[in-house]
Amino acid sequence: MIPGGLDGALPRQRVRKSFVLNIDTSSVHTEVVLMKNITLSADALLLENARECARQRQSTLHVLFRDWLKELVLQREAEERLRQL
């Protein structure tokens, strides 16, 4: 019998390619954020127009609302700091 098969070729062996992945973890951190769901009621036309605004910004209504909440709190904190001067 001819080694490797009928045509005399040696059997193919699977070659595993390996690589090394170096990741710089010195600047990586994990932050745990507690999120709460809310229910919002608004006029249907207002919501549709807001969704269109979000689409134009390549965003979602969810993200825009969350950003608005952050800005609302930041503005209040800035006003409080000004009062303390």
C-alpha atoms as one frame of an Amber mdcrd trajectory, in Angstrom:
protein
   0.000   0.000   0.000   1.231   3.468  -0.870   1.485   5.775   2.163  -0.899
   8.725   2.103  -3.462   7.412  -0.312  -3.937   5.970  -3.760  -2.176   8.750
  -5.656   0.960   8.612  -3.526   0.433  12.056  -1.997   1.051  12.473   1.677
  -2.077  13.076   3.758  -2.916  16.699   4.379  -2.471  17.853   7.891  -4.414
  20.667   9.400  -2.212  23.615  10.155  -3.247  25.684  13.115  -2.221  29.270
  12.856  -1.654  30.949  16.154  -1.141  34.559  17.030  -0.468  36.596  20.092
  -2.856  39.368  20.994  -1.356  42.019  23.226  -3.890  44.211  24.968  -2.879
  47.211  27.017  -5.084  46.971  30.076  -3.447  49.814  31.961  -6.162  52.221
  30.829  -9.129  49.850  30.966 -11.623  50.162  33.784 -15.026  48.801  34.567
 -17.837  50.952  35.851 -21.053  49.549  37.239 -24.044  51.772  36.591 -27.423
  51.121  38.126 -30.124  51.771  35.538 -33.824  52.106  36.215 -36.617  51.893
  33.686 -39.278  54.586  33.540 -42.595  54.882  31.762 -43.171  58.064  29.820
 -46.483  59.279  28.441 -46.493  61.918  25.717 -48.533  63.045  22.747 -48.218
  60.560  19.860 -47.320  63.251  17.307 -44.715  64.722  19.656 -43.137  61.281
  20.093 -43.059  60.634  16.360 -41.432  64.012  15.712 -38.898  63.322  18.480
 -38.100  59.917  16.961 -37.507  61.615  13.607 -35.111  64.059  15.304 -33.278
  61.100  16.819 -33.055  59.337  13.433 -31.605  62.475  11.843 -28.950  62.504
  14.568 -28.315  58.782  14.031 -29.464  58.138  17.574 -32.507  56.877  19.420
 -35.153  58.553  21.495 -33.863  56.551  24.448 -30.332  57.981  24.094 -31.570
  61.535  23.514 -33.754  61.382  26.612 -30.934  59.984  28.749 -28.608  62.749
  27.484 -31.270  65.355  28.238 -31.574  64.064  31.806 -27.805  64.332  32.265
 -27.809  67.901  30.956 -30.715  68.802  33.246 -28.786  67.603  36.299 -25.521
  69.222  35.188 -27.307  72.538  34.667 -28.840  72.373  38.143 -25.449  71.580
  39.676 -23.831  74.493  37.814 -26.586  76.852  39.019 -26.037  75.640  42.591
 -22.291  76.306  42.351 -22.987  79.834  41.069 -25.306  80.516  44.013 -22.566
  79.500  46.414 -20.131  82.123  45.038
